[in-house]
Amino acid sequence: MLPRIQFAHLPTPIEALPRLSEALEGPQIFVKRDDQTGLAFGGNKTRKLEFLLADAKANDSRTLITGGAVQSNHCRQTVAAANRVGFDCMLVLTGEKPARPTGNNFLDQFLGAEIIWAGSGDREQYLDATFKQAEKDGKQPYLIPYGGSNEIGAAAFAFAMKEMLNQDPDFDWVIIASSSGGTQAGMAVGQRMFGYQGQVLGISVDNPAVELKERVAGLAGVTIRTLGEQDEFYPDEILVNDEFLGEGYGIMGAPEVEALTLFARYEGLLLDPVYTGRAAAGLIELIRSGFFTADQNVLFWHTGGTTALFADQYMDALSAQ
Ligand SMILES: Cc1ncc(COP(=O)(O)O)c(C=O)c1O
């Protein structure tokens, strides 16, 4: 059994979205509220951090180090988890310090992270240098990979699948936003270990499907072996759709704006502009193109990120609606 420090609010609720389902004239849509995992506005990384923080503790670490985009939800949840457990936290972020931090970046600073700005340089190099310096300074650092996506973080989503099956085993589809792949890899493991009969489809947020399938399959293999089963996964078993990449990572286009608006105005449900907005735009397009049948039950797994709505650029775009 992997060590775990429990701070997430689990199980997250599953809710029906009847008004949205009716408006789209498609399958029955449900949502799993991982935007409600509880830690500083929650999200999918909170589940991963329960296992990563326990591992950091078992390694006698004192400082968490991770990296991401300026509006990284992973970084916001990592500094909150660090505070919860009593670690220091250093974040290596892409770009320059904004004149007025907003959204997740405001929260990173408010929660007290030490932020290292990588400018236009290679963030991974900065991360590596920051880690080595922290070691020299006696900070006992623990490196959390991008998105918390290693076998320890991903394992959390194997257990999340079990949680879903205990709530309702009858979803034909699970739809998620997939990026660094840990969430989808963990779900693939959970699907196999706990016998989920439906299908998991990752809507890629930023990577070509070939690359993401390979990454998810590789990580799912290491994760299932970490959980004690000698097994492996092949890229062809992993379902990824990369038709919704739009103008690129973090760029909210018309499909995301429509998705955010429909979820908000039919169901009072807030999505985020980068991940769940893109996945929901994919879901809507798949419904319109007849991908699902009307009698199917589709679970949209809300992985969080709504704090990014309050980043200046997204507020400006959405206020224009
Ligand atoms: C809100 C949200 N959804 C989905 C994802 C994607 O999860 P993963 O990186 O495990 O693929 C992220 C990752 O940052 C996220 O912040």
The ligand as an ORCA input file, in Angstrom:
! r2SCAN-3c Opt
* xyz 0 1
  C      -7.934     21.648    -14.251
  C      -7.054     20.604    -14.820
  N      -7.623     19.606    -15.517
  C      -6.886     18.628    -16.085
  C      -5.515     18.623    -15.976
  C      -4.769     17.533    -16.653
  O      -4.331     16.541    -15.769
  P      -3.050     15.703    -16.128
  O      -1.913     16.675    -16.161
  O      -2.952     14.697    -15.044
  O      -3.242     15.101    -17.476
  C      -4.872     19.632    -15.252
  C      -3.401     19.645    -15.154
  O      -2.772     20.628    -14.874
  C      -5.666     20.653    -14.655
  O      -5.104     21.651    -13.955
*
